[in-house]
Structures are given as structure tokens and as C-alpha cells.
Amino acid sequence: MKALETRKKFLEKAKKQTQEALSRKDALIIQAVRSLDDFDDVKALLQQRIAEWFKINFPDLRANDELIARIAAEFGGKENFSEKKLAEIVGEPKAEAIMRVKGESFGAAFDKADSHAMQTLGKQIVGLMEARKETQEYVTSLVEKELKNVAYLTDPILAARLLSLAGSIENLAEMPASTIQVIGAENSLFKHLRQHTAPPKHGVIFQHPAINGAPLEQRGRIARALAAKISIAARADYYTGNFIAEKLKEQFEKRLTQVHEAPIKPRKPSMIRNDFRDRERRPDHGGGFSEKRPPFRPRGEGDFRPRREGDFRERDRRPNFSEGRPPFKPRGEGNFRPRDSGDFRDRERRPTQGGFPERRPNFSEGRPPFKPRDQGVQPRREGDFRPRPKPEFRQEQGDPRPSGESKPSGGFRPKWSGGNKGKGKFRKNRH
């Protein structure tokens, strides 16, 4: 009984905590701002589709995808154009130009069914655009209540995106300014940590006009100053609820003025990894190239630098073929270069270990006549790793066979079986 009561208490406590977590407004803000991105994706796809579809009927129309969607939703085709209604959508000057070009258009004519299908899709796209606008107003109103300091300092939609990336207002308040500066640029950050590329200067806060409108050399300092103020504003929104955004914005604008008035430092050279192909110009193996690359010279002009000590490819200087290669000599005319000392293939100078004779035979004039094995078999070389036991040795080891007798014919010997049955197995046959 006690176990059941304890279980019920824990379940009720878990339900209350879940209800409190779901009743927070930050969860609603996160879902609403993510739906804005979904609206943008669907709207862009459908607008592109209806623009291509409508240009079958009116290929001379020059307008953006949003205007084409509104025109298609209103008329469905060029046959149903009205100058008054068209002027309400695109304006009077453009409406007059469209009506003038309409008569000279070479597009295909739409019947009632085609115009109705076009009109239906256009109305759906217009409905998506209106729904996105209403959702954006809803997000703005929620953010101004829950994150009033961050929204005043940046922008309501940017504040909502920061909250969506952080996960909750509590997480955003606990983040340091350095994390807020690069939040949203995780791929670039981890690429910097793995491959030692240039680190990211900013993440989603790049959408702030003070950053994306600044020169490239100043964006890092502006992003650092803005992230510091956002961190303070988020803590004020979560812990105290006091409105301190006006003071924070004044401090940020002062810092922004200092950054703009400061002299622009020259850009640093791009970070280059220690590439194994670029070590000849970097004796210290540091990053980047040397101060100036040497001028390019073709390979045949003697621009070979001596190889480093201990290089396994170190040989004499390569031949200079700039004036032409020497005439080709067949192998049989004595075009053999002596092998290097210590070459594991150098068997011509080591008769004790077997291999080739002192000089390879010259078969340019023809090969010698073939001799069967039993007419002139050469004796085995000394030190052959396969010496055969002599008859006396077999008798000493206790072999019952006489010295001249061969192996008896009886016994089993494994043989590879053919056919489909027993494929892949050994079959023992009596011989």
C-alpha cells in the first residue's frame, strides 16, 4: 500500500512539473518562430512553382514571385485581366504597361479549367503569406512581454531566434557572452576546432543591422560588444524583470562609435594548415607561406633544390631533358645501369645466394634451343632450402622401406571433389 501511495505522489509531482514547463511562454515563442521558417520554405517553393506555371500563359510578365502569385490568385490568366484591379495589386504605371504588352504576348491561351486551377493555387499562396504575417505579429507581441530587454536591445524576431537556439529563457540567461556571440554558427565553430580553420566571428546575431552593415574588419568587435549586452539583458529578463535596456543600448552605441572611429587594422593573412606539400618553403614548418614565393621555373632549367638529408628518395640530380631525350636503346644492347649498392634485387654480384648469372644473356639474336629437363638438369645449388633426405638418412630415422623402394600405393589421399554435390568440400577416394 505504501509503495502505491508513493508512486501516486511521484506521478502527481511529475504532472505538475510538466504542466509548469509547458505553461511557460518561452515554449510558445520557440514553436511560433520555428513556424516562421517553415512558412518561408513552403512559400518560396510554391511561389517559384506558380511563377513558372503562369509564364506559360504570359511569358512577357516581369514581376517578382509574390506579385505573380497575387495576380494569379485574382485573375487566373491574362484573358481575365482588368486594369483597375491590376492597378490595386501592382500600381497604375505598371498596370498600364502590362495591359499594353498583353495583346502582343505569345503565351498559350488558358481555358476556364486552366484559369480555375491557377487561381486556386494562387489563393493558397496568398493565404500562406497572410498567415505568416499574423504569426510574426503574434511572436513580436509575446517576445516584447517575456524578453522586453533583449527585444528592445536587438529586435523581437532576433530575440525569438536566440531563444529558439538556446532552448529556454533560463538557458539563455545562463549563457556567457562568448556563447551568445557564436550561437547559430556551431558548424563553423567545430570545423575550426577540428581542422584549425578561421574561427567564426558571429552567429545568428549577424542579422542585427549594426553587424551586417559594418565593414568586415569591424564585425568581430561589434558582435562581441552586442553579445555582452544581450547576456546582461537576458539575465535581467529572467531573474529580476527590470527594464534596463535603454541604459544598455546607450552603452552599446558608445562602443559602436568607438569601433567606427578606430583606425582599421590591416587584415591578417588567412590561416593555412601545415600542408605537407608546402614544407620546402617553410623550414620552421610554421603556418602560412614565406614572405615571397620564388619565381616559377620549368623543370628543365635546373631549378632542382638538393633534397634534405635522410630523404628516402635522395638520389643524384635528375637528368636535364630540356634539349631532348637521348635515343632509345633496346634492352639487349647493353643499356643496363648497374644497380645501387644494397639493392635487395642485386643478385648479379651475389652468386652464393643464387639468382642470375654474372650478366644476363643477350636474346636479341635469338634464344638457345630448348632442352628437356632430363637431358641436362643442373644440380641444385648449395644451400637449397629444400634438401631431400638421402636413403641412409631415412634408414637411420627408422624408415621400414628399403632405400630404393618408393612410397606404397595404398592409403587415402584427399582430393578436391567436382560437380554440384559436395561443392566446396574434400572427398576421400581410395586409389
C-alpha positions as CSV (number, residue, x, y, z in Angstrom):
1,M,0.0,0.0,0.0
2,K,2.8,2.4,0.9
3,A,4.5,1.7,-2.4
4,L,1.3,2.5,-4.4
5,E,0.8,5.8,-2.4
6,T,4.4,6.8,-3.0
7,R,4.0,6.0,-6.7
8,K,0.9,8.2,-7.0
9,K,2.6,11.1,-5.2
10,F,5.6,11.0,-7.6
11,L,3.2,10.8,-10.7
12,E,1.3,13.9,-9.4
13,K,4.5,15.8,-8.8
14,A,5.8,14.9,-12.3
15,K,2.5,16.0,-13.9
16,K,2.7,19.4,-12.1
17,Q,6.3,20.0,-13.1
18,T,5.4,19.1,-16.7
19,Q,2.4,21.4,-16.7
20,E,4.5,24.2,-15.3
21,A,7.2,23.7,-18.0
22,L,4.5,23.7,-20.8
23,S,2.7,26.7,-19.4
24,R,5.8,28.9,-19.9
25,K,5.6,31.4,-22.7
26,D,9.1,30.6,-24.0
27,A,7.9,27.3,-25.3
28,L,5.2,29.0,-27.4
29,I,7.7,31.6,-28.7
30,I,10.0,28.8,-29.8
31,Q,7.3,26.9,-31.7
32,A,6.0,30.1,-33.3
33,V,9.4,31.4,-34.5
34,R,10.2,28.0,-36.0
35,S,6.9,28.0,-37.8
36,L,8.0,31.3,-39.5
37,D,10.9,29.4,-41.0
38,D,8.5,26.7,-42.2
39,F,6.3,29.3,-43.8
40,D,9.3,30.8,-45.6
41,D,10.3,27.4,-47.0
42,V,6.9,26.4,-48.2
43,K,6.0,29.9,-49.6
44,A,9.3,30.1,-51.6
45,L,8.7,26.7,-53.1
46,L,5.1,27.4,-54.1
47,Q,5.8,30.9,-55.4
48,Q,8.5,29.5,-57.7
49,R,6.1,26.8,-59.0
50,I,3.3,29.2,-59.7
51,A,5.6,31.7,-61.4
52,E,6.8,29.0,-63.9
53,W,3.2,27.9,-64.4
54,F,1.9,31.4,-65.0
55,K,4.6,32.2,-67.5
56,I,3.2,29.5,-69.8
57,N,0.3,31.8,-70.3
58,F,2.1,35.2,-70.0
59,P,5.9,34.8,-70.5
60,D,6.3,38.6,-71.0
61,L,5.3,39.4,-67.4
62,R,8.2,40.9,-65.5
63,A,7.4,40.8,-61.7
64,N,8.6,39.1,-58.6
65,D,7.2,35.8,-57.4
66,E,4.9,37.4,-54.8
67,L,3.2,39.7,-57.3
68,I,2.8,36.9,-59.8
69,A,1.1,34.8,-57.0
70,R,-1.3,37.7,-56.2
71,I,-2.1,38.2,-59.9
72,A,-2.7,34.5,-60.5
73,A,-5.0,34.4,-57.4
74,E,-7.0,37.4,-58.7
75,F,-7.3,36.6,-62.4
76,G,-6.0,33.1,-63.1
77,G,-4.8,34.0,-66.6
78,K,-4.1,37.0,-68.9
79,E,-7.5,36.6,-70.6
80,N,-9.3,37.8,-67.4
81,F,-7.1,40.9,-66.7
82,S,-8.8,44.1,-65.5
83,E,-6.8,47.3,-65.4
84,K,-8.5,48.6,-62.3
85,K,-7.9,45.5,-60.2
86,L,-4.5,45.1,-61.6
87,A,-3.6,48.7,-60.6
88,E,-4.6,47.8,-57.0
89,I,-2.0,45.0,-57.0
90,V,1.0,46.4,-58.9
91,G,0.2,50.2,-59.3
92,E,-1.2,52.2,-62.1
93,P,2.0,52.7,-64.2
94,K,2.9,49.1,-64.2
95,A,-0.7,48.1,-64.8
96,E,-0.8,50.2,-68.0
97,A,2.4,48.6,-69.2
98,I,1.1,45.1,-68.5
99,M,-2.1,45.8,-70.4
100,R,-0.1,47.1,-73.3
101,V,2.1,44.1,-73.5
102,K,-0.8,41.6,-73.0
103,G,-2.0,42.0,-76.6
104,E,1.4,41.2,-78.1
105,S,2.1,38.2,-75.8
106,F,2.9,34.9,-77.5
107,G,1.9,32.7,-74.5
108,A,-0.5,29.8,-74.6
109,A,-4.2,30.6,-74.0
110,F,-5.9,29.3,-70.9
111,D,-9.4,28.0,-70.8
112,K,-11.8,28.2,-67.8
113,A,-10.4,25.0,-66.2
114,D,-6.8,26.1,-66.5
115,S,-7.6,29.5,-65.1
116,H,-9.5,28.0,-62.2
117,A,-6.6,25.7,-61.3
118,M,-4.1,28.6,-61.4
119,Q,-6.5,30.7,-59.3
120,T,-6.8,28.0,-56.6
121,L,-3.1,27.7,-56.2
122,G,-2.6,31.4,-56.1
123,K,-5.2,31.8,-53.4
124,Q,-3.4,29.2,-51.3
125,I,-0.1,31.0,-51.6
126,V,-1.7,34.3,-50.7
127,G,-3.3,32.7,-47.7
128,L,0.2,31.4,-46.6
129,M,1.6,34.9,-46.8
130,E,-1.2,36.3,-44.7
131,A,-0.8,33.5,-42.1
132,R,3.0,34.2,-41.9
133,K,2.3,37.9,-41.3
134,E,-0.2,37.1,-38.5
135,T,2.3,34.6,-36.9
136,Q,5.1,37.2,-37.0
137,E,2.8,39.8,-35.2
138,Y,2.0,37.1,-32.6
139,V,5.7,36.3,-32.0
140,T,6.5,40.1,-31.7
141,S,3.8,40.6,-29.0
142,L,4.9,37.6,-27.0
143,V,8.6,38.5,-27.1
144,E,8.0,42.1,-26.0
145,K,6.3,40.7,-22.9
146,E,8.7,37.9,-22.0
147,L,12.1,39.3,-23.3
148,K,11.5,43.0,-23.2
149,N,15.1,43.9,-22.6
150,V,16.6,41.7,-25.3
151,A,13.8,42.7,-27.8
152,Y,14.4,46.4,-27.2
153,L,18.2,46.0,-27.5
154,T,18.1,43.9,-30.7
155,D,14.8,43.1,-32.4
156,P,11.8,41.0,-31.4
157,I,12.3,38.4,-34.2
158,L,16.1,38.2,-33.5
159,A,15.4,37.8,-29.8
160,A,13.0,35.0,-30.6
161,R,15.6,33.2,-32.7
162,L,18.1,33.5,-29.9
163,L,15.6,31.9,-27.5
164,S,14.9,29.1,-30.0
165,L,18.5,28.3,-30.3
166,A,19.1,28.4,-26.5
167,G,16.0,26.3,-25.7
168,S,14.6,28.4,-22.9
169,I,14.9,31.7,-21.2
170,E,16.8,30.1,-18.3
171,N,19.4,28.7,-20.7
172,L,19.8,32.0,-22.5
173,A,20.3,33.8,-19.1
174,E,23.0,31.3,-18.0
175,M,24.9,31.6,-21.3
176,P,28.1,33.7,-21.3
177,A,28.6,36.4,-23.8
178,S,31.1,34.3,-25.8
179,T,28.5,31.6,-26.4
180,I,25.8,34.1,-27.4
181,Q,28.2,35.7,-29.9
182,V,28.6,32.4,-31.9
183,I,25.3,30.7,-31.2
184,G,23.9,29.6,-34.5
185,A,27.4,29.0,-36.1
186,E,28.1,25.6,-34.5
187,N,29.2,24.1,-37.8
188,S,31.9,26.7,-38.3
189,L,33.0,26.6,-34.7
190,F,33.5,22.8,-34.7
191,K,35.2,23.0,-38.1
192,H,37.6,25.5,-36.5
193,L,38.3,23.1,-33.6
194,R,38.8,20.1,-35.8
195,Q,40.5,21.5,-38.9
196,H,42.0,24.7,-37.4
197,T,40.2,27.0,-39.9
198,A,39.4,30.6,-39.1
199,P,37.0,30.8,-36.1
200,P,33.5,32.3,-36.6
201,K,33.1,36.0,-35.5
202,H,29.3,35.8,-35.1
203,G,26.3,33.5,-35.3
204,V,22.6,34.4,-35.6
205,I,23.3,37.9,-34.2
206,F,24.7,38.8,-37.6
207,Q,21.1,39.7,-38.5
208,H,21.4,42.8,-36.4
209,P,21.9,45.8,-38.7
210,A,24.9,47.1,-36.7
211,I,26.8,44.0,-37.6
212,N,25.8,43.2,-41.2
213,G,26.2,46.8,-42.2
214,A,29.7,47.2,-40.8
215,P,33.0,46.6,-42.6
216,L,34.4,43.1,-42.5
217,E,37.3,44.1,-40.2
218,Q,34.9,45.6,-37.5
219,R,32.3,42.9,-37.3
220,G,34.1,40.8,-34.7
221,R,34.4,43.7,-32.2
222,I,30.8,44.8,-32.8
223,A,29.5,41.3,-32.3
224,R,31.5,40.9,-29.1
225,A,30.1,44.2,-27.7
226,L,26.5,43.3,-28.7
227,A,26.7,39.8,-27.2
228,A,27.9,41.2,-23.9
229,K,24.9,43.5,-23.7
230,I,22.5,40.7,-24.7
231,S,23.8,38.5,-22.0
232,I,23.1,41.2,-19.3
233,A,19.7,41.9,-20.8
234,A,18.7,38.2,-20.7
235,R,19.6,37.9,-17.1
236,A,17.6,40.9,-16.2
237,D,14.6,39.5,-18.0
238,Y,14.8,36.1,-16.3
239,Y,15.9,37.0,-12.7
240,T,14.6,40.5,-11.9
241,G,12.3,41.6,-14.7
242,N,13.6,45.2,-14.5
243,F,13.7,47.2,-17.7
244,I,17.4,48.3,-18.2
245,A,17.5,48.1,-22.0
246,E,17.7,51.8,-22.5
247,K,20.9,52.1,-20.5
248,L,22.4,49.0,-22.2
249,K,21.6,50.4,-25.6
250,E,23.3,53.7,-24.8
251,Q,26.5,51.9,-23.8
252,F,26.4,49.8,-26.9
253,E,26.0,52.8,-29.2
254,K,29.0,54.5,-27.4
255,R,31.1,51.3,-28.0
256,L,29.9,51.2,-31.6
257,T,31.0,54.8,-32.2
258,Q,34.5,53.9,-30.8
259,V,34.8,51.0,-33.1
260,H,33.8,53.1,-36.1
261,E,36.3,55.8,-35.3
262,A,39.2,53.5,-34.6
263,P,41.7,53.0,-37.4
264,I,41.1,49.9,-39.4
265,K,43.9,47.4,-38.9
266,P,45.3,45.5,-41.9
267,R,43.7,42.1,-42.4
268,K,45.7,39.1,-41.1
269,P,46.8,36.6,-43.6
270,S,44.5,33.6,-44.0
271,M,45.2,30.7,-41.7
272,I,46.8,27.9,-43.6
273,R,47.3,24.5,-42.2
274,N,50.7,22.8,-42.2
275,D,50.4,21.3,-45.6
276,F,52.9,18.6,-46.3
277,R,53.3,19.9,-49.9
278,D,54.5,23.3,-48.7
279,R,57.4,22.4,-46.4
280,E,60.2,23.2,-48.8
281,R,59.5,26.9,-48.4
282,R,58.9,26.7,-44.7
283,P,62.0,25.5,-42.8
284,D,60.3,26.2,-39.5
285,H,57.1,24.3,-40.5
286,G,55.0,27.2,-39.3
287,G,51.7,28.4,-40.7
288,G,51.4,30.3,-44.0
289,F,53.8,30.9,-46.9
290,S,57.0,32.7,-46.7
291,E,57.2,36.4,-47.4
292,K,57.5,36.0,-51.2
293,R,57.3,33.0,-53.4
294,P,60.3,32.3,-55.7
295,P,59.6,32.9,-59.4
296,F,58.4,29.8,-61.3
297,R,60.9,28.0,-63.5
298,P,60.2,25.0,-65.7
299,R,61.7,21.7,-64.5
300,G,64.2,21.6,-67.3
301,E,66.0,24.8,-66.3
302,G,68.0,23.3,-63.4
303,D,65.7,24.6,-60.6
304,F,66.1,21.4,-58.6
305,R,66.8,22.1,-54.9
306,P,69.0,19.4,-53.3
307,R,67.0,17.0,-51.2
308,R,67.1,17.1,-47.4
309,E,69.3,14.7,-45.5
310,G,67.7,11.5,-44.7
311,D,65.2,11.7,-47.6
312,F,64.5,8.2,-48.8
313,R,64.2,9.5,-52.4
314,E,67.6,11.2,-52.3
315,R,69.5,10.4,-55.5
316,D,71.7,12.1,-57.9
317,R,70.5,15.1,-59.7
318,R,67.9,14.2,-62.3
319,P,68.9,14.4,-66.0
320,N,68.2,17.6,-67.9
321,F,65.8,16.7,-70.8
322,S,65.2,20.3,-71.8
323,E,67.2,19.9,-75.1
324,G,65.7,16.5,-75.8
325,R,65.9,12.9,-74.5
326,P,68.7,10.5,-75.6
327,P,67.9,8.0,-78.3
328,F,66.1,4.8,-77.1
329,K,68.2,1.7,-76.7
330,P,66.6,-1.8,-76.6
331,R,67.4,-3.9,-73.5
332,G,69.6,-6.2,-75.4
333,E,72.2,-3.6,-76.5
334,G,73.9,-3.2,-73.2
335,N,71.6,-0.5,-71.8
336,F,71.8,-1.9,-68.2
337,R,72.6,0.6,-65.5
338,P,74.4,-1.0,-62.5
339,R,72.2,-1.4,-59.5
340,D,72.8,0.7,-56.4
341,S,74.7,-0.8,-53.5
342,G,72.5,-2.5,-51.0
343,D,69.6,-3.1,-53.5
344,F,67.6,-6.2,-52.4
345,R,67.2,-7.1,-56.1
346,D,71.0,-7.1,-56.7
347,R,71.6,-10.8,-57.3
348,E,74.1,-10.5,-60.2
349,R,77.0,-9.9,-57.8
350,R,76.0,-12.5,-55.3
351,P,76.4,-16.0,-56.8
352,T,76.4,-17.6,-53.4
353,Q,72.8,-16.7,-52.8
354,G,71.6,-17.8,-56.2
355,G,69.8,-15.7,-58.7
356,F,71.0,-14.5,-62.1
357,P,74.5,-15.1,-63.6
358,E,77.2,-12.5,-63.8
359,R,75.5,-11.0,-66.8
360,R,72.1,-11.6,-68.3
361,P,72.1,-13.5,-71.6
362,N,71.5,-11.5,-74.8
363,F,68.5,-12.8,-76.6
364,S,68.4,-10.1,-79.3
365,E,69.8,-12.6,-81.9
366,G,67.5,-15.5,-80.8
367,R,67.0,-17.8,-77.9
368,P,69.0,-21.1,-77.5
369,P,67.3,-24.4,-78.4
370,F,65.0,-25.9,-75.8
371,K,66.4,-28.8,-73.7
372,P,64.1,-31.1,-71.8
373,R,64.6,-31.4,-68.1
374,D,66.0,-35.0,-68.2
375,Q,68.7,-34.1,-70.7
376,G,70.6,-31.6,-68.8
377,V,69.2,-30.8,-65.4
378,Q,71.6,-28.7,-63.5
379,P,72.5,-29.9,-60.0
380,R,70.8,-28.0,-57.1
381,R,72.7,-25.0,-55.7
382,E,74.4,-25.2,-52.4
383,G,72.3,-24.0,-49.5
384,D,69.0,-25.0,-51.2
385,F,66.2,-24.7,-48.6
386,R,64.6,-27.9,-49.9
387,P,67.2,-30.6,-49.4
388,R,65.9,-34.1,-49.9
389,P,66.7,-36.8,-47.4
390,K,69.2,-39.5,-48.5
391,P,68.4,-43.2,-48.3
392,E,70.9,-43.7,-45.5
393,F,69.3,-40.8,-43.5
394,R,65.8,-42.4,-43.9
395,Q,67.1,-45.8,-42.6
396,E,68.8,-44.1,-39.7
397,Q,65.5,-42.5,-38.7
398,G,63.8,-45.9,-38.7
399,D,62.0,-45.9,-42.0
400,P,61.0,-49.5,-42.8
401,R,61.2,-49.0,-46.5
402,P,64.4,-50.0,-48.3
403,S,66.5,-47.4,-49.9
404,G,65.3,-47.9,-53.5
405,E,61.6,-48.5,-52.8
406,S,59.1,-45.7,-53.4
407,K,56.0,-44.9,-51.4
408,P,53.4,-47.6,-51.2
409,S,50.4,-47.1,-53.5
410,G,47.7,-47.8,-50.9
411,G,46.2,-45.3,-48.4
412,F,43.8,-42.4,-48.5
413,R,44.6,-39.1,-50.2
414,P,42.3,-36.1,-50.1
415,K,41.1,-35.0,-53.5
416,W,39.0,-32.0,-54.5
417,S,35.6,-33.1,-55.4
418,G,33.9,-31.7,-58.6
419,G,30.3,-31.4,-59.5
420,N,27.4,-29.7,-57.8
421,K,27.0,-32.1,-54.9
422,G,29.5,-31.6,-52.1
423,K,30.8,-28.4,-53.6
424,G,33.5,-26.8,-51.5
425,K,34.3,-30.0,-49.6
426,F,37.0,-32.6,-49.7
427,R,36.1,-36.1,-50.7
428,K,38.4,-39.1,-49.8
429,N,38.8,-41.6,-52.6
430,R,40.7,-44.9,-52.4
431,H,43.3,-45.2,-55.1
